[in-house]
């Protein structure tokens, strides 16, 4: 009994030590993909509702990590306000000071050779405006389209028919009807596209966990 109590005491001490010493923040690498959770905005929520996957992720944005020669970390992404841009990791994690849940994914080994060409392609797209129509374009990009184009030559990600309908009712979400009404174009139902939730579900990626 005394031996058993001593073992339990050791286990308890280890558990308390682990809780009082947080795990070291993961080391990001060039090519890592940072997926961010849906914000409280109506458009962000609308994207999440029509792009859910079996993985039950709730992402509405994604960016590509670039580690500079001096070790600093940057994120290349397509942003509603900044278009296709390169921002510091901190600015990506806390846009306008608003901290968002961010989960890191990394390409599995067979696909890591695609990273450098993808970064080169992403850099070549910097400065292009944001693609508000979500219809594939060569002159503007939305966030997952930017990532898809970056890795397109290596066929890392696939396009799928887009939907803007409520899966329960089969009707278009009112948010999307209003959105495309303001743009003055038809809802691009069924056209090829991509989204953060679908990318996160790719079998070519491994999830490293939440970055905090």
C-alpha positions in Angstrom: 0.0 0.0 0.0 2.9 2.4 0.9 4.6 1.7 -2.5 1.3 2.3 -4.3 0.8 5.7 -2.5 4.4 6.7 -3.3 3.7 6.0 -7.1 0.5 8.0 -7.0 2.4 10.9 -5.4 5.0 10.8 -8.1 2.3 10.8 -10.8 0.5 13.7 -9.2 3.7 15.7 -8.9 4.4 15.1 -12.6 0.9 16.2 -13.6 1.1 19.4 -11.5 4.5 20.2 -13.0 3.1 19.8 -16.5 0.2 22.0 -15.8 2.4 24.8 -14.3 4.8 24.7 -17.3 3.0 25.4 -20.6 4.2 23.5 -23.7 6.6 25.3 -25.9 5.0 27.1 -28.9 5.4 25.1 -32.1 8.1 26.2 -34.5 6.6 27.4 -37.8 8.3 26.6 -41.1 8.1 28.0 -44.6 5.2 26.4 -46.3 3.0 25.9 -43.2 -0.6 26.8 -43.7 -2.4 28.8 -41.0 -6.1 28.3 -40.9 -8.2 30.8 -38.9 -11.6 30.2 -37.4 -14.8 32.0 -38.5 -15.2 35.4 -37.0 -18.5 36.9 -35.9 -19.0 38.7 -39.3 -22.0 37.7 -41.4 -19.9 36.9 -44.5 -17.4 34.8 -42.4 -20.3 32.8 -40.9 -21.9 32.4 -44.3 -18.6 31.0 -45.7 -18.4 28.5 -42.8 -22.0 27.3 -43.2 -21.6 26.4 -46.9 -18.1 24.9 -46.7 -18.4 22.5 -43.7 -16.7 19.1 -44.1 -16.7 15.8 -42.3 -13.7 17.0 -40.3 -16.0 19.5 -38.6 -13.5 22.4 -39.0 -14.8 25.9 -38.8 -12.3 27.9 -40.9 -13.0 30.9 -43.0 -9.4 32.1 -43.8 -6.0 30.7 -44.6 -2.5 32.0 -45.1 0.9 30.7 -46.2 3.9 31.0 -43.8 7.2 32.3 -45.1 10.4 32.3 -43.0 12.8 35.0 -44.0 16.6 34.6 -44.0 16.8 36.5 -40.8 14.4 34.0 -39.1 11.4 36.4 -39.0 8.0 34.9 -39.9 5.6 36.3 -42.5 2.3 35.2 -43.9 1.3 35.6 -47.5 -2.5 35.7 -48.0 -5.4 37.3 -49.7 -7.2 39.7 -47.4 -10.5 41.5 -47.9 -8.9 44.9 -47.0 -5.3 44.4 -48.2 -5.7 42.2 -51.2 -2.9 39.7 -51.9 -0.3 40.8 -49.4 2.6 39.8 -47.1 2.2 40.6 -43.4 4.1 39.9 -40.3 3.0 36.8 -38.4 1.7 38.9 -35.5 -0.4 41.1 -37.8 -1.9 37.9 -39.3 -2.6 36.4 -35.9 -4.1 39.6 -34.5 -5.7 41.7 -37.3 -6.7 45.0 -35.9 -5.8 43.7 -32.5 -8.5 41.0 -32.6 -7.0 37.6 -31.7 -8.4 34.8 -33.8 -8.1 31.0 -33.3 -5.4 29.8 -35.6 -4.6 26.2 -36.4 -1.4 25.2 -38.2 -1.2 22.5 -40.9 1.9 21.2 -42.6 2.4 19.4 -45.9 3.3 15.7 -45.5 6.8 14.7 -46.6 5.9 13.6 -50.2 4.6 17.0 -51.0 7.1 19.3 -49.3 9.1 19.7 -52.5 6.2 21.9 -53.7 6.8 24.5 -51.0 9.5 26.7 -52.6 7.8 26.9 -56.0 4.6 27.7 -54.2 6.2 30.5 -52.3 7.7 31.9 -55.5 4.2 31.8 -57.1 2.6 33.4 -54.1 5.1 36.3 -54.2 4.3 36.8 -57.8 0.7 37.4 -56.9 1.3 40.0 -54.3 -0.4 43.3 -55.1 -3.4 41.8 -56.8 -6.8 42.8 -55.4 -9.2 40.6 -53.4 -11.6 38.6 -55.5 -15.0 39.5 -54.1 -16.9 37.4 -56.6 -15.3 34.1 -55.5 -15.3 33.1 -59.1 -11.9 31.9 -60.2 -9.8 34.7 -61.7 -6.3 35.4 -62.9 -6.4 39.1 -61.9 -7.7 38.9 -58.3 -7.9 36.2 -55.6 -9.8 35.2 -52.5 -7.9 33.6 -49.6 -8.1 29.9 -50.5 -7.9 30.6 -54.3 -4.6 32.4 -53.5 -3.3 29.2 -51.8 -4.7 26.9 -54.5 -2.9 29.0 -57.2 0.3 28.9 -55.3 0.4 25.1 -55.2 -1.4 24.6 -58.5 1.6 23.3 -60.5 2.1 20.5 -58.0 -1.7 19.7 -57.9 -1.7 19.8 -54.1 -5.3 21.0 -53.8 -8.3 20.2 -56.0 -11.2 22.4 -57.1 -14.8 21.3 -56.3 -18.2 22.7 -57.3 -19.1 25.5 -55.0 -22.5 25.7 -53.2 -24.2 28.6 -51.5 -27.2 26.7 -50.4 -28.4 25.7 -46.9 -27.9 21.9 -46.9 -31.0 21.4 -44.8 -33.4 23.4 -46.9 -31.7 23.4 -50.4 -32.3 27.1 -50.6 -29.7 29.9 -51.0 -28.6 31.5 -47.7 -30.1 35.0 -47.6 -26.7 36.4 -46.8 -25.4 35.1 -50.2 -28.5 36.3 -52.1 -28.0 39.8 -50.7 -24.2 39.7 -51.2 -24.4 38.8 -54.9 -27.3 41.1 -55.4 -25.1 44.0 -54.3 -22.4 42.8 -56.8 -24.9 42.6 -59.5 -24.0 39.1 -60.6 -25.7 35.7 -60.3 -24.8 33.4 -57.4 -22.0 31.2 -58.9 -23.6 28.0 -57.7 -21.9 24.9 -59.0 -18.9 26.7 -60.4 -15.4 25.3 -59.5 -13.8 26.8 -56.4 -12.1 26.0 -53.1 -12.4 27.0 -49.5 -10.4 26.8 -46.2 -12.5 24.0 -44.7 -12.0 21.8 -47.8 -8.3 22.5 -47.9 -7.9 21.6 -44.2 -9.5 18.2 -44.9 -6.9 17.3 -47.5 -5.0 14.1 -46.9 -1.8 15.8 -48.1 -1.8 17.9 -44.8 -1.2 17.0 -41.2 -2.6 19.1 -38.4 0.0 20.3 -35.9 -2.6 21.9 -33.6 -3.6 25.3 -32.5 -1.0 28.0 -32.6 -1.1 30.2 -29.5 
